[in-house]
Amino acid sequence: MLYRKIIRPILFKTDPERIHHFVINFLGATSVLRPFYFLIKKFLFIDDPRLHVKIGNIELKNPVGLSAGFDKDITAPLAYPMLGFGFAELGSITNSAQPGNPKPRLWRIPEDNGLIVYYGLSNCGSLEASRRIKKKLAKRDIPYGVSIAVTTGLKENEMADDYVRSFLDLYELADYITLNVSCPNVAKCDVFAQVSFIEELLQKIMNIVSAQGACLSGRQGSVSSGKKIKKDIFIKIGPDMSYEDLDKVIDLCLKYEITGIVATNLIKDRSWVKKFNSSEEKLNHPGGISGKHLQERSNKIISHIRERAGSKLKIIGVGGIFTAEDVYDKMKAGADAVQMITGFIYGGPFTIRKINKELVKILEEKGLNNLQDIK
Ligand SMILES: Cc1cc2nc3c(=O)[nH]c(=O)nc-3n(C[C@H](O)[C@H](O)[C@H](O)COP(=O)(O)O)c2cc1C
């Protein structure tokens, strides 16, 4: 109430990216103050056994994660358990640091409960990201994934190796890795979303993961000889993919035995949206759409993945979550856990607590013992 009626109108008067920087720097500075961290976390973090879930080897105290893109530069990683999230995905990180697209590149469309996002993968690069994770996340209260994407401007035949270099820098420090093959805001984004590219990438990454006896070195550390690396690997797909291609991608995930799929990234093809409420002027910006309009499409894709893959793939459902009912719907469609950004930006710091508390109420009302029973 306080956030929506007073704080949000003030924050929303300023340029969205400037406010984002202000908020994330504030979170970064305050979350390292241990008494403050524990006090706020005690209030906002819900730990109820009925909300515990496991995705691959990752154990979550609640199923609501922060989606990639909120903390692109590993600025405030400790803030996310403090705000109640059960896990957080940092990045997306590319091998070379890059500035992204020229500003402005983020716009609010409140009438559509969404954002127009045109960052173009601005981030500090995988080496610096690995240093920051090492420094800031020596102790962690929730699992952290790192999302890896491709450095902009590379030739097609250089792209998979670029992911591999970031992977080597980051895998040891992350609890799981997501290969983002779906950013709608960079040149050649259609190339790395292609099935043939995804196959090449999965082959290279899974060769590393299953390497026995090799010494695999990232620039911040190495895995010693003889040790088998076993990290959970996900790929993140976009909502614009045809069902034919989606089936091929699901089959590749099964063939290469990765943990699962994060579904989905931003809407690139706006013709999916039945009706926008914002004016033409507000919508007249380049970029992908987040929030409410993504919900139905992402839920359909989740159902499709679950139907084709059965229980062999884990699904992290993302797109248009604002309430506990939205989480329930995604889990009903087949998601094992969920992520969000836009609903958190619109809802404020109490959002995740509220969602988790209401999720417990939904379970009670429906006579379910835990989240696994939502099927
Ligand atoms: C400001 C912003 C930046 C984003 N940047 C990334 C990114 O770097 N990598 C990525 O995989 N997804 C990125 N996304 C997409 C989100 O992770 C998510 O898939 C999408 O916003 C749908 O979720 P939502 O409706 O809860 O926002 C970004 C989204 C937003 C709003």
The ligand as an SDF file (V2000), in Angstrom:
LIG
                    3D

 31 33  0  0  0  0  0  0  0  0999 V2000
   14.7660   -4.6710  -17.3810 C   0  0  0  0  0  0  0  0  0  0  0  0
   14.8310   -6.0820  -17.8970 C   0  0  0  0  0  0  0  0  0  0  0  0
   16.0460   -6.6060  -18.3180 C   0  0  0  0  0  0  0  0  0  0  0  0
   16.1220   -7.9250  -18.7690 C   0  0  0  0  0  0  0  0  0  0  0  0
   17.3340   -8.4640  -19.1340 N   0  0  0  0  0  0  0  0  0  0  0  0
   17.4380   -9.7960  -19.3690 C   0  0  0  0  0  0  0  0  0  0  0  0
   18.7020  -10.4150  -19.5440 C   0  0  0  0  0  0  0  0  0  0  0  0
   19.7470   -9.7780  -19.4890 O   0  0  0  0  0  0  0  0  0  0  0  0
   18.7230  -11.7600  -19.7660 N   0  0  0  0  0  0  0  0  0  0  0  0
   17.5890  -12.5250  -19.8170 C   0  0  0  0  0  0  0  0  0  0  0  0
   17.6640  -13.7380  -19.9920 O   0  0  0  0  0  0  0  0  0  0  0  0
   16.3780  -11.9580  -19.6540 N   0  0  0  0  0  0  0  0  0  0  0  0
   16.2790  -10.6200  -19.4350 C   0  0  0  0  0  0  0  0  0  0  0  0
   15.0530  -10.0540  -19.2240 N   0  0  0  0  0  0  0  0  0  0  0  0
   13.8390  -10.8930  -19.3450 C   0  0  0  0  0  0  0  0  0  0  0  0
   13.3880  -11.3930  -17.9680 C   0  0  0  0  0  0  0  0  0  0  0  0
   14.3580  -12.2090  -17.3790 O   0  0  0  0  0  0  0  0  0  0  0  0
   12.0570  -12.1540  -18.0820 C   0  0  0  0  0  0  0  0  0  0  0  0
   12.2570  -13.3030  -18.8800 O   0  0  0  0  0  0  0  0  0  0  0  0
   10.9490  -11.3100  -18.6770 C   0  0  0  0  0  0  0  0  0  0  0  0
   11.0250   -9.9750  -18.2400 O   0  0  0  0  0  0  0  0  0  0  0  0
    9.5720  -11.8580  -18.3180 C   0  0  0  0  0  0  0  0  0  0  0  0
    9.3550  -11.8220  -16.9330 O   0  0  0  0  0  0  0  0  0  0  0  0
    8.4560  -10.6900  -16.2050 P   0  0  0  0  0  0  0  0  0  0  0  0
    7.1990  -10.5780  -16.9860 O   0  0  0  0  0  0  0  0  0  0  0  0
    8.2910  -11.1680  -14.8060 O   0  0  0  0  0  0  0  0  0  0  0  0
    9.2860   -9.4260  -16.2650 O   0  0  0  0  0  0  0  0  0  0  0  0
   14.9510   -8.7200  -18.8150 C   0  0  0  0  0  0  0  0  0  0  0  0
   13.7270   -8.1700  -18.4080 C   0  0  0  0  0  0  0  0  0  0  0  0
   13.6580   -6.8830  -17.9430 C   0  0  0  0  0  0  0  0  0  0  0  0
   12.3200   -6.3450  -17.5020 C   0  0  0  0  0  0  0  0  0  0  0  0
  1  2  1  0
  2  3  1  0
  2 30  2  0
  3  4  2  0
  4  5  1  0
  4 28  1  0
  5  6  2  0
  6  7  1  0
  6 13  1  0
  7  8  2  0
  7  9  1  0
  9 10  1  0
 10 11  2  0
 10 12  1  0
 12 13  2  0
 13 14  1  0
 14 15  1  0
 14 28  1  0
 15 16  1  0
 16 17  1  0
 16 18  1  0
 18 19  1  0
 18 20  1  0
 20 21  1  0
 20 22  1  0
 22 23  1  0
 23 24  1  0
 24 25  2  0
 24 26  1  0
 24 27  1  0
 28 29  2  0
 29 30  1  0
 30 31  1  0
M  END
$$$$
